[in-house]
Amino acid sequence: MWDLRDITIRSASVSEMDNNVYLLTSKRTGAQVLIDAADDLPAIRRLLADGAADTAAEAKVGLVVTTHSHWDHVRALAETVEATGARSAAGAEDVPDIEVPTDLALNHGDPVEVDGITLEAIKLRGHTPGSVALLYRDPDGPAHLFSGDSLFPGGIGNTQKDPARFASLMNDVEGRVFGYLPDDTVVHPGHGKGTTLGAERPHLPEWRERGW
């Protein structure tokens, strides 16, 4: 758990694919943003309950953001939206591939605001056409980037050996992430353990050279 000045960040690993579900909770307002309702509603309910203890206000999920449309990231989306009454958001190009209706279609640079939590949508095209990362800027510390399946420790997301998709994602990751954010930025990926941009930056040339 990350205990920041204005929010807390909690996470849970769900499913056989080690999907990360992230929960941001505003300490002041109790508003919550859930990122990737991937699977296992009971585990998500436990995560929400843990987050509710991080605020003196009444905790309430205001938005569920889906980083991309792949099946393993949306298996509990319908149940989560129904259980919480929250609005849903996803990258505009991925909306047609998500069965649950999307209330907010995100484009690159869009602000995502939920009563005390402000995020920035960063479109990273390639893993899917509309893959989106969410950026939280902590006033008192490093930024936090929720990268979905577009950036991991050791490389970018899977582009199925498609040269055009690889080039698109690699260009976006270099320009819109590494060219935009400092080395102390914390990366929270869609699966597995996190990293920082500083730890990964020296490896960008080898990622591009190997083509995956």
N, C-alpha and C positions, 0 to 999 in steps of 0.2 A: 504494500500500500504506500502511495506517495501522499504525504500530508503537506500540501502547499499552503500558501497564505490564504487564498480565497476558496480553494476547492480541495477535495481529495480525489485521488485516482485509485480505484480498486480494479482488480481483474480476476477472472476465473477461467480455467482451462476446461473445455467441454469436448465431448465426443472422442471417438477413436482417432481423430485427426488432430488432436491437440489444438483446437481452435481457441483463440483468446477472445473473451468477451470483456469489454472495458466499461466501467461505470464512473462518470464524473459527477460529483455532488457539490453543489454550492453550499458552503458553510452558512452563509447569511440567509439565503432564501429557501433552501431545501430542494431547489430545482435539480433535476438529474438528467443527464444525457447518457444513453446507453449506446455503445458502438458495437455492432455486429451481434445480433441475437442468433447466434450460430446453431445452438442445439440445447436441449436439456433445460426445459422451463423450471423444474425444481431448483437446479443450480443457479439459474438466473434470479429466481425469487430469493434465494439465500444471499446472493450478491447484493440485491436491492435492500434487503434487510440490514446487511452490514453497512451499506452506505447511509441508510437512514440514521444510524447511530453517530454519523459524523456531523450532524447538524442539529441545532436546537429547534429549528423550524420543522414544519411538516414536510417530509420528503415526498416528492412526486416526480415521476418520470415525465418530462415534457417532450422528449424527442428520442426516437430510435433511429440511428444512422446506420445504413448498410454501406460498407466500403466498396463492395462490388457484388455482382449478381450471382456468383457461383453458388451451387446448391448447398455446399457445406457451410456457407455463411448466413443462410436464411432459414434453416430448418425450424427454428423456434420463433421466427419473426411474426407469423400470424398470431400465435398464442400470446406472445409478449405484448403486441399491440392491443389485442383484445383484453388481456389481463390488466394493463396499465392505463388504457385509454389515450396513450401517447400518439403524437403525430409521427410520421415516418419520413425519412429522407434518404436519397441516394443520388449518385451521379446521373445526370440527365440521360446520357446515352445508354445506361444500364436499366433504366426504369421499365422499358418494355419486356425485359427478361425476368422481372421480379413479379411473382404472382400476386403478392400482397400490394394493394394500391399504395402508391407513393404520394404523400402530401406535398413534399418539397423536393423539386428537382434541382440538383446542385450543379453549378458551372464553376469553372476555375476562378478563384479569387472571391467567391461569394462568402459573405459573413454568415455565420450560423449562430444565432443568439437565442438563448433560453434563460431568461430571468437570473442573471448573475453569472452565466457562463457564456463566454464568447469564443467561438472557434472560427477558423478560416479554412475553407475548402480548397485543396490543392489537387487539381486533376492530374493524374499520372496514367497516361493512355498506353495500353499495350497488353497488360495481363487480361483486362477486358477493356472495351472501348470507353467505358465511363468510370473506371476505377478512380476512387477519390481518397485522398488522405485528409485527416483533420488535424489542424495545428492549434495548440493552446499555448499562448504566451503567458508565462508566469511572471508577474511584476517583480518578484524577488529572486528569481532563479532562472535556470535554463528553460527553453521552450520544450514542449512535448509534442511529438508527431506520431499520430496513430496511422500507420502506413498501410494497413490492410495487407494484401498479398503482393504489393508493389516493391517493397524494400525489406530485406532481412539482413541479419548478420551474415556476411559472406557473399551477398549478391542481390540482384533484383529478382522480381517474380518470374514465374514460368511463362514463356511466350511460345511454347510448343515448337521451338526451332524454326519459327517464322522470322526471317531476317527483317522484314518490314516492322513487325510488331516489336521485335527486340530493339531495333533502332529507335522506335517511337518511345518505348519505355525508358531506355537508357538515356535518351536525350532529355526527356522530362525529368527523370531522377537527377541527372547532372545539373540541369538548368533551374528547375523549379524547387529542388530540395538543397543539393549541395552548393549551388550557386546563390542561394537565397538565405540560407540559415547557417548559423555558426556551429563550430565543432562540438560545443557542449550540449547541443540539442539531443534530447533523449528520444530514441525511436522505439515505439511500441508496435511490433508487427502482428499480423493476423494469426500466426502460429509460432509457438516456441518462445525462446528468450529474447529480450530486448538488447539494444546496443546504443551507441552514440554515433553521430556523424563523424566525429573525430577519429573513432576507431575504424571506420569504414573508408574514409576519404582516400587514404593512400592506395587503396586497392582498385579505384575506379578504372585506371588504364588496363589492368589485367581483366576486369570484368568485360570491358569492351572488346579486348583482344580475343577472349575465349568465346564470346558470342552467346553467353547465357548467364 
